[in-house]
């Protein structure tokens, strides 16, 4: 599958809306007495991309003739099953919303009257009708689809059209903003989630025909760069900066923050004492007592002159210490002043910042390439135009959204019908802008530049409040800001924690370096590969192969739960070849590639094979699973969950594995699904076609997840 900017590229003829040759499909159907699949008004099927939609078309036609139900209602009712033992498709009869007959009686009537040469006699199961596809025609149709569509099988480029019913309709445009690390900070396992989830979204929507734009909105502006510049002046080394810029800047950043924490220690302790006293003086409203504890009195909190005096003393001490830190000036105050100079365009202040930014982007590009990710647009907080921020500030003021607060500008969202969102700062007292201000301006700048139909912000759940405030403010600003934000969504995801379950922090120096983690996993994988020296010698570039295995291991663990759920970064578990892991998927793909090399069946023979010769139960079940892949993709397009793809791939590869050991019913010592021991050249070609189709579907699913399928390992 061609890959550009980490996307799944739609083949040119697919992007232009042309289809798999329908004449070819019709010719196959005519062999079993059927004509071209019927079409229905208000029903969107894609028989040119999805073999199961061919079956849907005939099932809808027959149920309509039997019951009189509307085709659109039938289409919505007919569903694919979670388990093939319940049928390839199933109809819950009550969903037809027909009056006059009991659902169980109607199910029996449908089963008795239904007659289609590619579907077995349906089974009436209480109020369900279960449809099982005949193995011969299904194998011929499905394997032909896979082998001819190759990298495109399963994907539907009509989904991304402005009008999906018209193949020549314009493609919709999507921006996905993801990864977005802070420059000069080491790329750690915490950044991994946004990067690979965002990369998956880009691949998913590209495969659905959207025009996608990958955007990396760097955290490249703010007071922390004043902190970093001080740190580099005190602890930096030009030689170390050139050798490993990110690691060195990260070390410098940790050290200067440790110095700052020591310098701020007294002020922090006084601030905590003041906060504690204020809570005693003005306690929060008591919560409603739990049932059965209504009579338990809350402890009485004493507040008198002594406590008031202590609060006054602590407040005075805190103000004095803060004034001394500013006058000193402290590291924190120097950082604030430095950022003010950056904001004012001071060339000397911007010199180090520009160098750190450029070095960071180059280092990140190397990491992204390793993860099979590339970006169309490297923007950042620093690229937001000042005039657009000022314009947004004016709109906020004129429309009564913002207000002054002791020299700063805030938005009190409680006054605008959103009490849970609280207050948020838009501009500091010294006039410097905040992250939120830049987000507001950047949102509209992107729309003016790209004119997108949709934009996804892939941002961790830690920032849920910020994103909610940001979206609400854009709504309150009115046209055109409100129209643009209506096209946006926040994709929230759970955090990656260290192996012990602790949150990682760059400032505290507790992050787990992604580069170090990948290198450790790569070394582990290479040692596993060396255990079979014969195979190891056949691998062209064992180090690169080990790296792909390591990345597969890490990415599959990340995908092994719903996006909103976090997980602990556990290297031992993810690098296992046992169980449903990344290495297992790679092994499954490489094993079929090895079989193909040994069997050496010409491609022409595979594509022209008689697939009705695949009759063993294990082979039939695998064909049925391969036919489901386009539906799995469509379901993933709706759920946006990579676990949907991953669950399917593991289920399918388990079926594939069972084929290797399948026994002949008449001779239990013979492997009936073995290519090497097939009883005829025709059977050998048919079996190799099945395995090649399985490899193709596995590869398509892996690439959709951002994995690079291996042919040897």
C-alpha angles and dihedrals in degrees: 000000000000113000127200122169090352093297132127102243117220111229111256095248090049093048089054090054100251116141141221106281103284090193088062091050091047091050090056092048092049088062088069096040101267132121129211111317112269122249128214134203111255094014118109110203126159107204089164090064104025123047091198088061087064088060092044090055094055093042092051090048094052097043089050090052093046100043107017090232116152114265092232091054091047091049091052091048100048107085137179114245129241090225124037091219085073092056138273089269131008135200120209097207097209087064089069087070093216123158129212102045132066111248094238091052092047090050090057091047093051091048093050097046098039114106124171125149094224096047128068118235102287121246119233105217107182103288093350131086112206121204122203118190118229108253099228100053091038092054092047093049100039100043090046089053093050097044094047099040092041110166091015098053112123097018123107116204091186090075092071095053122109084232108026091194091064116065092199093052120122118271118246119240124232130187118202114192110197148143094028100169123184109258118248090028122110116256101246137180089268090065090050096079097056090044099052096035090051091045089052091051091052092050092045095052093041089055088050090057100259121140100240131199119198110212128190108194102194124210091233104142137063147070092303089075089058086053092049094049090054090048092052092049089052103035107010130119123196090208092054090044091057093044099050111353100181097045092047094046089048091054091048092049093051092049096049090048090052088052090048092049090053091048093049095043097103093045092048092050092048091048090053091050091049092049091050093051093047090053090054091048094046105024118190117257110280115257120242107271118248119257111282094022098075093115095051107108119223113243111268113245114214119218122174145138093296092056092044090053091049091051091051091049094047091047091050093047091049093050090048093050091047091050090049091051091052092046093046086048103237125211089258093050091047089052091051092049091046092053090049088056090049090051090050091053098250104175093211092052091047095049098081092035093057092048093049091048095050094046091047094052092050091050092047092050089059091052092046091051088053089054092047091248130130132170133227094201129033103191130150146176090282093059095059110112116246092219090057091051090049091048091051090048090052092050091049091052098041093049093048095245098121131044139189119260118183092322095317127097118238140171115222101202092185086071089055099054099273107099094163091060094060124187127328133191118240101175132012124233091256090057097250116140125240134223090263093054091053093046090055093051094041092053093061094038089060092051092050091049101042108017090216127191091211140008129194123201107204100201132152121260088249086076097048092112093048092051092046091051091046094051093044093051091050089052091050092050090067127207128035095009094050093052091052096048089051085068092053134085136183115229103202122198137186122256129259111233131191120268091273092052097255123141113250122235128190091199091055093042094239099123122121107231111235092210091053091046092050092047091050091048091046092053090048092051092047091053090052090050091051090061087079101048095180093058092039091059090054094057109098097211109013095179093054090045091051089050091053089050091050093050091046089052093052096043095048091053088052090052095045095096139029115296093245091059119086126213143195116258099242111175096184094056097043096050094055119118088205118088130004101332139134093259090053091055090049091048091052092052095044092049093059090046089054091050091051092052092051096043093046094195111171115249091235091057091049094050093047096043124128100247093187084081087075096093106140114113092240092051093048091051091050091051090051090052092049090052089057095058096091089051090049089052091049091049090049089051087058099041097038086211119134088200086073090063094039094052090052094048093052092046091049094046090051088055089047091052091050089057092063092061098036111136128218110252091225097040114032091191093061123083102226094193096049115124093198093053099038112145093230141019088246092055091045092054092046093051093045088050090055093050093044090051090050090050090049094051091045090050092047091052093046092050090049087057091049096255124135109226113229124221095195132024 
